[in-house]
Amino acid sequence: MTEELDATGLLCPLPVLKLRKRLQGVAAGDCVRLLADDPAAIVDVPHFCAESGHQLVETGDQGTAQVYLVRKAG
């Protein structure tokens, strides 16, 4: 299962804080697809995943935003 989280328009640290909160509400192994346009997210999201044990499955671009697919650690 994949949940969507639109954090466009939010600045650091809000995209990562919202991602953390959303991941708390999903089962281990499920994914959250984060959409963010904060330039700091390029560094913050991979760092958050590395520190928390979650897997950054995929990154990409969607228009002017970046897309991060994060799988919850189990």
N, CA, C and O atoms as a CHARMM CRD file, in Angstrom:
* protein
*
  296
    1    1 MET  N      0.83900  -1.18200   0.00000 PROA 1      0.00000
    2    1 MET  CA     0.00000   0.00000   0.00000 PROA 1      0.00000
    3    1 MET  C      0.88800   1.25100   0.00000 PROA 1      0.00000
    4    1 MET  O      1.91100   1.29100   0.68200 PROA 1      0.00000
    5    2 THR  N      0.49500   2.25100  -0.75600 PROA 2      0.00000
    6    2 THR  CA     1.23800   3.50100  -0.82100 PROA 2      0.00000
    7    2 THR  C      0.30700   4.65900  -0.50300 PROA 2      0.00000
    8    2 THR  O     -0.76200   4.79200  -1.09900 PROA 2      0.00000
    9    3 GLU  N      0.72200   5.49300   0.43900 PROA 3      0.00000
   10    3 GLU  CA    -0.03500   6.69600   0.77400 PROA 3      0.00000
   11    3 GLU  C      0.64000   7.89200   0.13400 PROA 3      0.00000
   12    3 GLU  O      1.85800   7.90100  -0.04400 PROA 3      0.00000
   13    4 GLU  N     -0.13900   8.89500  -0.21200 PROA 4      0.00000
   14    4 GLU  CA     0.36800  10.11200  -0.81800 PROA 4      0.00000
   15    4 GLU  C      0.46600  11.20300   0.24800 PROA 4      0.00000
   16    4 GLU  O     -0.40700  11.31800   1.11000 PROA 4      0.00000
   17    5 LEU  N      1.52400  11.99500   0.18500 PROA 5      0.00000
   18    5 LEU  CA     1.70200  13.12600   1.09200 PROA 5      0.00000
   19    5 LEU  C      2.20200  14.30500   0.27900 PROA 5      0.00000
   20    5 LEU  O      3.32700  14.28800  -0.22000 PROA 5      0.00000
   21    6 ASP  N      1.37300  15.32400   0.14400 PROA 6      0.00000
   22    6 ASP  CA     1.74000  16.51600  -0.61100 PROA 6      0.00000
   23    6 ASP  C      2.26000  17.57100   0.35700 PROA 6      0.00000
   24    6 ASP  O      1.49500  18.15700   1.12300 PROA 6      0.00000
   25    7 ALA  N      3.57200  17.80700   0.31500 PROA 7      0.00000
   26    7 ALA  CA     4.19500  18.80100   1.18400 PROA 7      0.00000
   27    7 ALA  C      4.71600  19.97900   0.35800 PROA 7      0.00000
   28    7 ALA  O      5.61300  20.69800   0.79900 PROA 7      0.00000
   29    8 THR  N      4.16000  20.17600  -0.83100 PROA 8      0.00000
   30    8 THR  CA     4.59800  21.31800  -1.64200 PROA 8      0.00000
   31    8 THR  C      4.18700  22.60400  -0.94200 PROA 8      0.00000
   32    8 THR  O      3.12200  22.69400  -0.33300 PROA 8      0.00000
   33    9 GLY  N      5.05700  23.58700  -1.04700 PROA 9      0.00000
   34    9 GLY  CA     4.79600  24.86800  -0.40900 PROA 9      0.00000
   35    9 GLY  C      5.28700  24.94900   1.02600 PROA 9      0.00000
   36    9 GLY  O      5.26300  26.02300   1.62800 PROA 9      0.00000
   37   10 LEU  N      5.73200  23.82800   1.58400 PROA 10     0.00000
   38   10 LEU  CA     6.22500  23.80600   2.96000 PROA 10     0.00000
   39   10 LEU  C      7.74600  23.85600   2.96600 PROA 10     0.00000
   40   10 LEU  O      8.40500  23.25600   2.11800 PROA 10     0.00000
   41   11 LEU  N      8.28600  24.57700   3.93000 PROA 11     0.00000
   42   11 LEU  CA     9.73600  24.71100   4.03600 PROA 11     0.00000
   43   11 LEU  C     10.27300  23.85000   5.17300 PROA 11     0.00000
   44   11 LEU  O      9.53500  23.44800   6.07200 PROA 11     0.00000
   45   12 CYS  N     11.57200  23.57800   5.11500 PROA 12     0.00000
   46   12 CYS  CA    12.29600  22.79900   6.11100 PROA 12     0.00000
   47   12 CYS  C     11.97700  23.32800   7.51700 PROA 12     0.00000
   48   12 CYS  O     11.99700  24.54100   7.73100 PROA 12     0.00000
   49   13 PRO  N     11.69200  22.47000   8.44600 PROA 13     0.00000
   50   13 PRO  CA    11.73100  21.00500   8.41900 PROA 13     0.00000
   51   13 PRO  C     10.37000  20.35300   8.19500 PROA 13     0.00000
   52   13 PRO  O     10.23600  19.14400   8.38500 PROA 13     0.00000
   53   14 LEU  N      9.35800  21.12200   7.79600 PROA 14     0.00000
   54   14 LEU  CA     7.99500  20.59000   7.73300 PROA 14     0.00000
   55   14 LEU  C      7.80700  19.38200   6.82200 PROA 14     0.00000
   56   14 LEU  O      7.09800  18.45900   7.22300 PROA 14     0.00000
   57   15 PRO  N      8.39500  19.32000   5.61500 PROA 15     0.00000
   58   15 PRO  CA     8.18300  18.10300   4.81500 PROA 15     0.00000
   59   15 PRO  C      8.63300  16.82600   5.52500 PROA 15     0.00000
   60   15 PRO  O      7.94000  15.81100   5.46600 PROA 15     0.00000
   61   16 VAL  N      9.78500  16.86800   6.19500 PROA 16     0.00000
   62   16 VAL  CA    10.28300  15.68100   6.89900 PROA 16     0.00000
   63   16 VAL  C      9.43600  15.39500   8.13900 PROA 16     0.00000
   64   16 VAL  O      9.17200  14.23300   8.44800 PROA 16     0.00000
   65   17 LEU  N      9.01100  16.42700   8.84600 PROA 17     0.00000
   66   17 LEU  CA     8.16600  16.20600  10.02300 PROA 17     0.00000
   67   17 LEU  C      6.83600  15.57900   9.62800 PROA 17     0.00000
   68   17 LEU  O      6.34900  14.67900  10.31300 PROA 17     0.00000
   69   18 LYS  N      6.24700  16.04200   8.53800 PROA 18     0.00000
   70   18 LYS  CA     4.98900  15.45500   8.06700 PROA 18     0.00000
   71   18 LYS  C      5.20700  14.03000   7.57600 PROA 18     0.00000
   72   18 LYS  O      4.35100  13.16900   7.77800 PROA 18     0.00000
   73   19 LEU  N      6.34600  13.76900   6.93100 PROA 19     0.00000
   74   19 LEU  CA     6.66800  12.41100   6.49700 PROA 19     0.00000
   75   19 LEU  C      6.79300  11.48100   7.69600 PROA 19     0.00000
   76   19 LEU  O      6.24700  10.37800   7.68500 PROA 19     0.00000
   77   20 ARG  N      7.50000  11.91400   8.71900 PROA 20     0.00000
   78   20 ARG  CA     7.65800  11.09700   9.92500 PROA 20     0.00000
   79   20 ARG  C      6.30100  10.75100  10.54400 PROA 20     0.00000
   80   20 ARG  O      6.05400   9.60500  10.91900 PROA 20     0.00000
   81   21 LYS  N      5.43200  11.75100  10.64500 PROA 21     0.00000
   82   21 LYS  CA     4.11000  11.52900  11.23100 PROA 21     0.00000
   83   21 LYS  C      3.28700  10.55800  10.38100 PROA 21     0.00000
   84   21 LYS  O      2.61200   9.68200  10.92100 PROA 21     0.00000
   85   22 ARG  N      3.34200  10.70900   9.06500 PROA 22     0.00000
   86   22 ARG  CA     2.57000   9.82600   8.18800 PROA 22     0.00000
   87   22 ARG  C      3.09300   8.39600   8.27100 PROA 22     0.00000
   88   22 ARG  O      2.30800   7.44800   8.26400 PROA 22     0.00000
   89   23 LEU  N      4.41600   8.23300   8.35000 PROA 23     0.00000
   90   23 LEU  CA     4.99400   6.88900   8.44900 PROA 23     0.00000
   91   23 LEU  C      4.57800   6.20000   9.74000 PROA 23     0.00000
   92   23 LEU  O      4.46700   4.97400   9.76800 PROA 23     0.00000
   93   24 GLN  N      4.34600   6.94900  10.79900 PROA 24     0.00000
   94   24 GLN  CA     3.90400   6.34700  12.06200 PROA 24     0.00000
   95   24 GLN  C      2.53800   5.68500  11.90900 PROA 24     0.00000
   96   24 GLN  O      2.21000   4.74800  12.63600 PROA 24     0.00000
   97   25 GLY  N      1.74800   6.17900  10.96100 PROA 25     0.00000
   98   25 GLY  CA     0.39300   5.66800  10.79000 PROA 25     0.00000
   99   25 GLY  C      0.24400   4.55800   9.77100 PROA 25     0.00000
  100   25 GLY  O     -0.87300   4.10700   9.51800 PROA 25     0.00000
  101   26 VAL  N      1.33900   4.10200   9.17700 PROA 26     0.00000
  102   26 VAL  CA     1.24600   3.02400   8.19400 PROA 26     0.00000
  103   26 VAL  C      1.95700   1.77400   8.71900 PROA 26     0.00000
  104   26 VAL  O      2.79400   1.85200   9.61900 PROA 26     0.00000
  105   27 ALA  N      1.61600   0.64500   8.15200 PROA 27     0.00000
  106   27 ALA  CA     2.21200  -0.62300   8.56800 PROA 27     0.00000
  107   27 ALA  C      3.63500  -0.75300   8.03000 PROA 27     0.00000
  108   27 ALA  O      3.98400  -0.15700   7.01100 PROA 27     0.00000
  109   28 ALA  N      4.44500  -1.53700   8.72800 PROA 28     0.00000
  110   28 ALA  CA     5.80800  -1.81900   8.27700 PROA 28     0.00000
  111   28 ALA  C      5.74900  -2.40200   6.87000 PROA 28     0.00000
  112   28 ALA  O      4.94400  -3.29000   6.58800 PROA 28     0.00000
  113   29 GLY  N      6.60100  -1.90100   6.00000 PROA 29     0.00000
  114   29 GLY  CA     6.63700  -2.36500   4.61900 PROA 29     0.00000
  115   29 GLY  C      5.79800  -1.53000   3.67000 PROA 29     0.00000
  116   29 GLY  O      5.98500  -1.59100   2.45500 PROA 29     0.00000
  117   30 ASP  N      4.86700  -0.74500   4.21900 PROA 30     0.00000
  118   30 ASP  CA     4.06800   0.14700   3.37200 PROA 30     0.00000
  119   30 ASP  C      4.89700   1.37000   2.98900 PROA 30     0.00000
  120   30 ASP  O      5.91400   1.66700   3.61600 PROA 30     0.00000
  121   31 CYS  N      4.45400   2.06300   1.96300 PROA 31     0.00000
  122   31 CYS  CA     5.20600   3.20700   1.45300 PROA 31     0.00000
  123   31 CYS  C      4.40900   4.50000   1.57200 PROA 31     0.00000
  124   31 CYS  O      3.17900   4.51100   1.58600 PROA 31     0.00000
  125   32 VAL  N      5.16500   5.58100   1.65600 PROA 32     0.00000
  126   32 VAL  CA     4.59600   6.92900   1.56800 PROA 32     0.00000
  127   32 VAL  C      5.29900   7.62100   0.40500 PROA 32     0.00000
  128   32 VAL  O      6.52700   7.63000   0.31600 PROA 32     0.00000
  129   33 ARG  N      4.50700   8.19000  -0.46800 PROA 33     0.00000
  130   33 ARG  CA     5.02900   8.94700  -1.61800 PROA 33     0.00000
  131   33 ARG  C      4.92700  10.41900  -1.26200 PROA 33     0.00000
  132   33 ARG  O      3.83300  10.98200  -1.20100 PROA 33     0.00000
  133   34 LEU  N      6.07600  11.03500  -1.02800 PROA 34     0.00000
  134   34 LEU  CA     6.15400  12.42500  -0.60900 PROA 34     0.00000
  135   34 LEU  C      6.43000  13.31800  -1.81100 PROA 34     0.00000
  136   34 LEU  O      7.32900  13.04400  -2.60700 PROA 34     0.00000
  137   35 LEU  N      5.65900  14.37600  -1.93500 PROA 35     0.00000
  138   35 LEU  CA     5.86600  15.37800  -2.96500 PROA 35     0.00000
  139   35 LEU  C      6.28600  16.65500  -2.25600 PROA 35     0.00000
  140   35 LEU  O      5.54000  17.16700  -1.42200 PROA 35     0.00000
  141   36 ALA  N      7.47800  17.18500  -2.57300 PROA 36     0.00000
  142   36 ALA  CA     7.99400  18.36900  -1.89600 PROA 36     0.00000
  143   36 ALA  C      8.73900  19.25300  -2.88600 PROA 36     0.00000
  144   36 ALA  O      9.38900  18.76900  -3.81300 PROA 36     0.00000
  145   37 ASP  N      8.62800  20.57200  -2.66600 PROA 37     0.00000
  146   37 ASP  CA     9.36900  21.50700  -3.52200 PROA 37     0.00000
  147   37 ASP  C     10.37800  22.33600  -2.73400 PROA 37     0.00000
  148   37 ASP  O     10.95200  23.28300  -3.27200 PROA 37     0.00000
  149   38 ASP  N     10.60000  21.99400  -1.47200 PROA 38     0.00000
  150   38 ASP  CA    11.61000  22.66700  -0.66300 PROA 38     0.00000
  151   38 ASP  C     12.98900  22.17200  -1.10500 PROA 38     0.00000
  152   38 ASP  O     13.24000  20.96800  -1.07500 PROA 38     0.00000
  153   39 PRO  N     13.88700  23.07000  -1.51300 PROA 39     0.00000
  154   39 PRO  CA    15.21700  22.63900  -1.96100 PROA 39     0.00000
  155   39 PRO  C     15.97300  21.83100  -0.90900 PROA 39     0.00000
  156   39 PRO  O     16.78500  20.97600  -1.26000 PROA 39     0.00000
  157   40 ALA  N     15.72000  22.08700   0.36700 PROA 40     0.00000
  158   40 ALA  CA    16.41200  21.35500   1.43100 PROA 40     0.00000
  159   40 ALA  C     15.96800  19.89600   1.51200 PROA 40     0.00000
  160   40 ALA  O     16.68200  19.07200   2.08500 PROA 40     0.00000
  161   41 ALA  N     14.81800  19.56400   0.95800 PROA 41     0.00000
  162   41 ALA  CA    14.31300  18.18600   1.02300 PROA 41     0.00000
  163   41 ALA  C     15.25700  17.21800   0.30800 PROA 41     0.00000
  164   41 ALA  O     15.31100  16.03800   0.65200 PROA 41     0.00000
  165   42 ILE  N     15.99700  17.71200  -0.67800 PROA 42     0.00000
  166   42 ILE  CA    16.93100  16.85800  -1.41700 PROA 42     0.00000
  167   42 ILE  C     17.96600  16.25000  -0.46900 PROA 42     0.00000
  168   42 ILE  O     18.42600  15.12900  -0.68300 PROA 42     0.00000
  169   43 VAL  N     18.32500  16.98200   0.56300 PROA 43     0.00000
  170   43 VAL  CA    19.26600  16.49700   1.57400 PROA 43     0.00000
  171   43 VAL  C     18.51900  15.90400   2.76700 PROA 43     0.00000
  172   43 VAL  O     18.91200  14.86300   3.29300 PROA 43     0.00000
  173   44 ASP  N     17.45200  16.56200   3.19000 PROA 44     0.00000
  174   44 ASP  CA    16.75800  16.18800   4.41700 PROA 44     0.00000
  175   44 ASP  C     16.08200  14.82100   4.35000 PROA 44     0.00000
  176   44 ASP  O     16.17100  14.04900   5.30400 PROA 44     0.00000
  177   45 VAL  N     15.41700  14.51100   3.25400 PROA 45     0.00000
  178   45 VAL  CA    14.67500  13.24300   3.17100 PROA 45     0.00000
  179   45 VAL  C     15.62400  12.03800   3.18300 PROA 45     0.00000
  180   45 VAL  O     15.39400  11.11300   3.96100 PROA 45     0.00000
  181   46 PRO  N     16.67700  12.00500   2.35900 PROA 46     0.00000
  182   46 PRO  CA    17.61200  10.86900   2.44700 PROA 46     0.00000
  183   46 PRO  C     18.26600  10.75600   3.82700 PROA 46     0.00000
  184   46 PRO  O     18.46700   9.65000   4.33100 PROA 46     0.00000
  185   47 HSD  N     18.60000  11.89900   4.43800 PROA 47     0.00000
  186   47 HSD  CA    19.19700  11.87800   5.77300 PROA 47     0.00000
  187   47 HSD  C     18.22100  11.31300   6.79600 PROA 47     0.00000
  188   47 HSD  O     18.60300  10.49200   7.63100 PROA 47     0.00000
  189   48 PHE  N     16.96600  11.74700   6.73800 PROA 48     0.00000
  190   48 PHE  CA    15.94200  11.22800   7.64200 PROA 48     0.00000
  191   48 PHE  C     15.80500   9.71600   7.48600 PROA 48     0.00000
  192   48 PHE  O     15.73600   8.99600   8.48200 PROA 48     0.00000
  193   49 CYS  N     15.76500   9.23000   6.25700 PROA 49     0.00000
  194   49 CYS  CA    15.62100   7.79200   6.01500 PROA 49     0.00000
  195   49 CYS  C     16.81400   7.02200   6.58200 PROA 49     0.00000
  196   49 CYS  O     16.63900   5.98000   7.21400 PROA 49     0.00000
  197   50 ALA  N     18.00700   7.52900   6.35900 PROA 50     0.00000
  198   50 ALA  CA    19.21400   6.85800   6.85600 PROA 50     0.00000
  199   50 ALA  C     19.22700   6.81600   8.38100 PROA 50     0.00000
  200   50 ALA  O     19.60100   5.80200   8.96900 PROA 50     0.00000
  201   51 GLU  N     18.82600   7.89400   9.01500 PROA 51     0.00000
  202   51 GLU  CA    18.83700   7.96900  10.48300 PROA 51     0.00000
  203   51 GLU  C     17.74200   7.12900  11.11700 PROA 51     0.00000
  204   51 GLU  O     17.93700   6.58300  12.20300 PROA 51     0.00000
  205   52 SER  N     16.59700   7.01400  10.46200 PROA 52     0.00000
  206   52 SER  CA    15.44400   6.33400  11.06300 PROA 52     0.00000
  207   52 SER  C     15.30900   4.88300  10.62300 PROA 52     0.00000
  208   52 SER  O     14.50600   4.14100  11.18800 PROA 52     0.00000
  209   53 GLY  N     16.08500   4.46700   9.62100 PROA 53     0.00000
  210   53 GLY  CA    16.03900   3.08600   9.16700 PROA 53     0.00000
  211   53 GLY  C     15.03100   2.82100   8.06700 PROA 53     0.00000
  212   53 GLY  O     14.90900   1.68700   7.60400 PROA 53     0.00000
  213   54 HSD  N     14.30700   3.84000   7.64100 PROA 54     0.00000
  214   54 HSD  CA    13.36100   3.66400   6.54100 PROA 54     0.00000
  215   54 HSD  C     14.12700   3.60800   5.21700 PROA 54     0.00000
  216   54 HSD  O     15.24700   4.10900   5.11900 PROA 54     0.00000
  217   55 GLN  N     13.51900   3.00100   4.21200 PROA 55     0.00000
  218   55 GLN  CA    14.18800   2.82900   2.92200 PROA 55     0.00000
  219   55 GLN  C     13.69600   3.86500   1.92500 PROA 55     0.00000
  220   55 GLN  O     12.49700   3.97200   1.66500 PROA 55     0.00000
  221   56 LEU  N     14.62700   4.62500   1.37100 PROA 56     0.00000
  222   56 LEU  CA    14.30500   5.53900   0.28600 PROA 56     0.00000
  223   56 LEU  C     14.34900   4.71600  -0.99900 PROA 56     0.00000
  224   56 LEU  O     15.42000   4.43300  -1.53500 PROA 56     0.00000
  225   57 VAL  N     13.17400   4.34000  -1.47700 PROA 57     0.00000
  226   57 VAL  CA    13.05000   3.41300  -2.59300 PROA 57     0.00000
  227   57 VAL  C     13.34200   4.09700  -3.92300 PROA 57     0.00000
  228   57 VAL  O     13.99200   3.52200  -4.79700 PROA 57     0.00000
  229   58 GLU  N     12.86000   5.31900  -4.06700 PROA 58     0.00000
  230   58 GLU  CA    12.94600   5.97800  -5.37000 PROA 58     0.00000
  231   58 GLU  C     12.83700   7.48700  -5.19100 PROA 58     0.00000
  232   58 GLU  O     12.14200   7.96800  -4.29600 PROA 58     0.00000
  233   59 THR  N     13.52400   8.21900  -6.04200 PROA 59     0.00000
  234   59 THR  CA    13.37300   9.67000  -6.09900 PROA 59     0.00000
  235   59 THR  C     13.15700  10.06600  -7.54200 PROA 59     0.00000
  236   59 THR  O     13.56200   9.35700  -8.46300 PROA 59     0.00000
  237   60 GLY  N     12.52300  11.19100  -7.72900 PROA 60     0.00000
  238   60 GLY  CA    12.29200  11.66800  -9.08300 PROA 60     0.00000
  239   60 GLY  C     11.74300  13.07900  -9.05500 PROA 60     0.00000
  240   60 GLY  O     11.68000  13.71700  -8.00400 PROA 60     0.00000
  241   61 ASP  N     11.35300  13.55000 -10.20800 PROA 61     0.00000
  242   61 ASP  CA    10.79300  14.89200 -10.33400 PROA 61     0.00000
  243   61 ASP  C      9.38700  14.80400 -10.89700 PROA 61     0.00000
  244   61 ASP  O      9.06700  13.94800 -11.72200 PROA 61     0.00000
  245   62 GLN  N      8.56000  15.72500 -10.41800 PROA 62     0.00000
  246   62 GLN  CA     7.20700  15.85800 -10.94700 PROA 62     0.00000
  247   62 GLN  C      6.94900  17.35200 -11.08600 PROA 62     0.00000
  248   62 GLN  O      6.60500  18.02300 -10.11300 PROA 62     0.00000
  249   63 GLY  N      7.11300  17.86000 -12.28100 PROA 63     0.00000
  250   63 GLY  CA     7.00700  19.30300 -12.47800 PROA 63     0.00000
  251   63 GLY  C      8.13900  20.00100 -11.74500 PROA 63     0.00000
  252   63 GLY  O      9.31100  19.69100 -11.95700 PROA 63     0.00000
  253   64 THR  N      7.78400  20.94600 -10.88300 PROA 64     0.00000
  254   64 THR  CA     8.79200  21.69500 -10.12400 PROA 64     0.00000
  255   64 THR  C      9.07000  21.06800  -8.76600 PROA 64     0.00000
  256   64 THR  O      9.84500  21.61900  -7.98400 PROA 64     0.00000
  257   65 ALA  N      8.45800  19.93800  -8.47000 PROA 65     0.00000
  258   65 ALA  CA     8.62000  19.28300  -7.16500 PROA 65     0.00000
  259   65 ALA  C      9.44200  18.00600  -7.30400 PROA 65     0.00000
  260   65 ALA  O      9.58000  17.44500  -8.39100 PROA 65     0.00000
  261   66 GLN  N      9.97500  17.57100  -6.18300 PROA 66     0.00000
  262   66 GLN  CA    10.65800  16.28700  -6.12000 PROA 66     0.00000
  263   66 GLN  C      9.69300  15.26600  -5.51700 PROA 66     0.00000
  264   66 GLN  O      8.82800  15.60400  -4.70900 PROA 66     0.00000
  265   67 VAL  N      9.86300  14.01300  -5.93000 PROA 67     0.00000
  266   67 VAL  CA     9.04900  12.91300  -5.43600 PROA 67     0.00000
  267   67 VAL  C      9.96500  11.93300  -4.72500 PROA 67     0.00000
  268   67 VAL  O     11.01200  11.55600  -5.25300 PROA 67     0.00000
  269   68 TYR  N      9.56900  11.51900  -3.52700 PROA 68     0.00000
  270   68 TYR  CA    10.33700  10.56500  -2.72500 PROA 68     0.00000
  271   68 TYR  C      9.39700   9.41900  -2.34500 PROA 68     0.00000
  272   68 TYR  O      8.33100   9.64500  -1.77300 PROA 68     0.00000
  273   69 LEU  N      9.79600   8.20800  -2.66300 PROA 69     0.00000
  274   69 LEU  CA     9.04300   7.03400  -2.25400 PROA 69     0.00000
  275   69 LEU  C      9.79300   6.38200  -1.09800 PROA 69     0.00000
  276   69 LEU  O     10.91500   5.90400  -1.26000 PROA 69     0.00000
  277   70 VAL  N      9.15300   6.37200   0.07300 PROA 70     0.00000
  278   70 VAL  CA     9.80400   5.90100   1.28900 PROA 70     0.00000
  279   70 VAL  C      9.03900   4.69600   1.82900 PROA 70     0.00000
  280   70 VAL  O      7.82500   4.75700   2.02400 PROA 70     0.00000
  281   71 ARG  N      9.76200   3.59700   2.06900 PROA 71     0.00000
  282   71 ARG  CA     9.16400   2.38400   2.64200 PROA 71     0.00000
  283   71 ARG  C      9.46600   2.35000   4.14300 PROA 71     0.00000
  284   71 ARG  O     10.60900   2.51200   4.56900 PROA 71     0.00000
  285   72 LYS  N      8.41400   2.13500   4.92500 PROA 72     0.00000
  286   72 LYS  CA     8.54900   2.10200   6.37500 PROA 72     0.00000
  287   72 LYS  C      9.33200   0.87300   6.79400 PROA 72     0.00000
  288   72 LYS  O      9.10500  -0.23300   6.30400 PROA 72     0.00000
  289   73 ALA  N     10.26800   1.09900   7.72200 PROA 73     0.00000
  290   73 ALA  CA    11.07600   0.00500   8.25200 PROA 73     0.00000
  291   73 ALA  C     10.19400  -0.96700   9.02200 PROA 73     0.00000
  292   73 ALA  O      9.18200  -0.57800   9.60600 PROA 73     0.00000
  293   74 GLY  N     10.57800  -2.19600   9.01700 PROA 74     0.00000
  294   74 GLY  CA     9.79200  -3.20600   9.71900 PROA 74     0.00000
  295   74 GLY  C     10.66300  -3.99800  10.53900 PROA 74     0.00000
  296   74 GLY  O     10.20400  -4.91400  11.22200 PROA 74     0.00000
